Amino acid sequence: MKKLLMTVAAGAALAMTASAVSAQTLNQVKQRGVLQCGSNTGLAGFGQPDAQGNWTGLDVDFCRAVSAAIFNDPNKVKFVPLSAKDRFTALQSGEVDLLVRNTTWTLSRDTSLGLEFAVVNYYDGQGFMVRKKLKVNSALELAGASVCSQQGTTTELNLADFFRANKLKYEPVIFATSDETIKAYDAGRCDVFTTDASGLYAERLKLTNPDDHMVLPEIISKEPLGPSVRQGDAQWNDIVKWTHYAMLTAEELGVTKANVDEQLKSTNPEIKRLLGAEGKFGEMLGLTDDWAYRIIKHMGNYGEVFEKNVGQGSRLKIARGVNALWNKGGLQYAPPIR
């Protein structure tokens, strides 16, 4: 009981700190002249630096889009690599302004960590990868298997739920970082590797012989991934949220990085509102009215960013699936700008 009370008190203290730090985040970012963005330590397609320190990925491009909206410059971003264990503390303490690190939105995270999930920028689900030589075609055939997963993630919890629900025994092999986890699997320390399906495709590229491994068909969880901000700053939350919505709206309306200047002449009222030719929507966010134009001009729309980083134009070649627009059979849906 004493330990529980101490945990609750610590959580309350963190929430109070987060609220104090988060006030007027936009002003702090402007005064600093750079957006501090919490990123993955290295996940292909989502957030990864190369040998020269140049960051690429879907989440990275989201941070750049926020920077473009604020500064009209997508490069005024400092990427801070964070482990799963450290990511929330870094946001709570003010080390980063924004956490965009393939992080699952859950009720407990939304209510007890002093942060807010702004939006879902990638709908995912947990899966399993095995060696083809095991001749396994379904996760239901994994009784008695040893399974590598990462500590402090929803992956670890979903894994336990799946095997318990299906009355299967397994041996968990847990590691602190994603890099340690995939290296252990590659070295043969476990039979199975599990993480979000997007991560399976990304991590498979790191294996010694990627073609020797296959992703099983089952998706065992819902993993809505998205950016999070500290509680207590509604304006900052709105800016992050509407950055994503602007990119979705642009895709829906056919506004691209290549044609955005031509689209400034459009008579379509939705496009005029999106690009700032009509209304004061940027002003409502605390930005210039061409905020969305800046995003699209520098980064493109959601579809362009998706295809480049994780879709058919990337090494991962992940299908849009549920991340397609709502009018193309997917879940990505933006409220109207009006």
URPE-V919347 format. One record per residue. N is the residue number from 1. SS is DSSP state (~ for helix, > for strand, _ for the rest). Layout:
BEGIN
n=N ss=SS
n=N ss=SS
END
This chain:
BEGIN
n=1 ss=_
n=2 ss=~
n=3 ss=~
n=4 ss=~
n=5 ss=~
n=6 ss=~
n=7 ss=~
n=8 ss=~
n=9 ss=~
n=10 ss=~
n=11 ss=~
n=12 ss=~
n=13 ss=~
n=14 ss=~
n=15 ss=~
n=16 ss=~
n=17 ss=~
n=18 ss=~
n=19 ss=~
n=20 ss=~
n=21 ss=~
n=22 ss=~
n=23 ss=_
n=24 ss=_
n=25 ss=~
n=26 ss=~
n=27 ss=~
n=28 ss=~
n=29 ss=~
n=30 ss=~
n=31 ss=~
n=32 ss=~
n=33 ss=_
n=34 ss=_
n=35 ss=>
n=36 ss=>
n=37 ss=>
n=38 ss=>
n=39 ss=>
n=40 ss=_
n=41 ss=_
n=42 ss=_
n=43 ss=>
n=44 ss=_
n=45 ss=_
n=46 ss=_
n=47 ss=>
n=48 ss=>
n=49 ss=>
n=50 ss=_
n=51 ss=_
n=52 ss=_
n=53 ss=_
n=54 ss=_
n=55 ss=>
n=56 ss=>
n=57 ss=_
n=58 ss=~
n=59 ss=~
n=60 ss=~
n=61 ss=~
n=62 ss=~
n=63 ss=~
n=64 ss=~
n=65 ss=~
n=66 ss=~
n=67 ss=~
n=68 ss=~
n=69 ss=~
n=70 ss=~
n=71 ss=~
n=72 ss=_
n=73 ss=_
n=74 ss=_
n=75 ss=_
n=76 ss=_
n=77 ss=>
n=78 ss=>
n=79 ss=>
n=80 ss=>
n=81 ss=>
n=82 ss=_
n=83 ss=_
n=84 ss=_
n=85 ss=_
n=86 ss=_
n=87 ss=~
n=88 ss=~
n=89 ss=~
n=90 ss=~
n=91 ss=~
n=92 ss=~
n=93 ss=~
n=94 ss=_
n=95 ss=_
n=96 ss=_
n=97 ss=_
n=98 ss=>
n=99 ss=>
n=100 ss=_
n=101 ss=_
n=102 ss=_
n=103 ss=_
n=104 ss=>
n=105 ss=_
n=106 ss=_
n=107 ss=~
n=108 ss=~
n=109 ss=~
n=110 ss=~
n=111 ss=~
n=112 ss=~
n=113 ss=_
n=114 ss=_
n=115 ss=>
n=116 ss=>
n=117 ss=>
n=118 ss=_
n=119 ss=_
n=120 ss=_
n=121 ss=_
n=122 ss=>
n=123 ss=>
n=124 ss=>
n=125 ss=_
n=126 ss=>
n=127 ss=>
n=128 ss=>
n=129 ss=>
n=130 ss=>
n=131 ss=>
n=132 ss=~
n=133 ss=~
n=134 ss=~
n=135 ss=_
n=136 ss=_
n=137 ss=_
n=138 ss=_
n=139 ss=~
n=140 ss=~
n=141 ss=~
n=142 ss=_
n=143 ss=_
n=144 ss=_
n=145 ss=_
n=146 ss=>
n=147 ss=>
n=148 ss=>
n=149 ss=>
n=150 ss=>
n=151 ss=_
n=152 ss=_
n=153 ss=_
n=154 ss=~
n=155 ss=~
n=156 ss=~
n=157 ss=~
n=158 ss=~
n=159 ss=~
n=160 ss=~
n=161 ss=~
n=162 ss=~
n=163 ss=~
n=164 ss=~
n=165 ss=~
n=166 ss=_
n=167 ss=_
n=168 ss=_
n=169 ss=_
n=170 ss=_
n=171 ss=>
n=172 ss=>
n=173 ss=>
n=174 ss=>
n=175 ss=>
n=176 ss=_
n=177 ss=_
n=178 ss=~
n=179 ss=~
n=180 ss=~
n=181 ss=~
n=182 ss=~
n=183 ss=~
n=184 ss=~
n=185 ss=~
n=186 ss=~
n=187 ss=_
n=188 ss=_
n=189 ss=_
n=190 ss=_
n=191 ss=_
n=192 ss=>
n=193 ss=>
n=194 ss=>
n=195 ss=>
n=196 ss=>
n=197 ss=~
n=198 ss=~
n=199 ss=~
n=200 ss=~
n=201 ss=~
n=202 ss=~
n=203 ss=~
n=204 ss=~
n=205 ss=_
n=206 ss=_
n=207 ss=_
n=208 ss=_
n=209 ss=_
n=210 ss=~
n=211 ss=~
n=212 ss=~
n=213 ss=>
n=214 ss=>
n=215 ss=>
n=216 ss=_
n=217 ss=_
n=218 ss=_
n=219 ss=_
n=220 ss=_
n=221 ss=_
n=222 ss=_
n=223 ss=>
n=224 ss=>
n=225 ss=>
n=226 ss=_
n=227 ss=_
n=228 ss=>
n=229 ss=>
n=230 ss=>
n=231 ss=_
n=232 ss=_
n=233 ss=_
n=234 ss=~
n=235 ss=~
n=236 ss=~
n=237 ss=~
n=238 ss=~
n=239 ss=~
n=240 ss=~
n=241 ss=~
n=242 ss=~
n=243 ss=~
n=244 ss=~
n=245 ss=~
n=246 ss=~
n=247 ss=~
n=248 ss=~
n=249 ss=~
n=250 ss=~
n=251 ss=~
n=252 ss=~
n=253 ss=~
n=254 ss=_
n=255 ss=_
n=256 ss=_
n=257 ss=_
n=258 ss=_
n=259 ss=_
n=260 ss=~
n=261 ss=~
n=262 ss=~
n=263 ss=~
n=264 ss=_
n=265 ss=_
n=266 ss=_
n=267 ss=_
n=268 ss=_
n=269 ss=~
n=270 ss=~
n=271 ss=~
n=272 ss=~
n=273 ss=~
n=274 ss=~
n=275 ss=~
n=276 ss=_
n=277 ss=_
n=278 ss=_
n=279 ss=_
n=280 ss=_
n=281 ss=~
n=282 ss=~
n=283 ss=~
n=284 ss=~
n=285 ss=~
n=286 ss=_
n=287 ss=_
n=288 ss=_
n=289 ss=_
n=290 ss=_
n=291 ss=~
n=292 ss=~
n=293 ss=~
n=294 ss=~
n=295 ss=~
n=296 ss=~
n=297 ss=~
n=298 ss=~
n=299 ss=~
n=300 ss=_
n=301 ss=_
n=302 ss=~
n=303 ss=~
n=304 ss=~
n=305 ss=~
n=306 ss=~
n=307 ss=~
n=308 ss=~
n=309 ss=~
n=310 ss=_
n=311 ss=_
n=312 ss=_
n=313 ss=_
n=314 ss=_
n=315 ss=_
n=316 ss=_
n=317 ss=_
n=318 ss=_
n=319 ss=_
n=320 ss=_
n=321 ss=~
n=322 ss=~
n=323 ss=~
n=324 ss=_
n=325 ss=>
n=326 ss=~
n=327 ss=~
n=328 ss=~
n=329 ss=_
n=330 ss=_
n=331 ss=_
n=332 ss=>
n=333 ss=_
n=334 ss=_
n=335 ss=_
n=336 ss=_
n=337 ss=_
n=338 ss=_
END
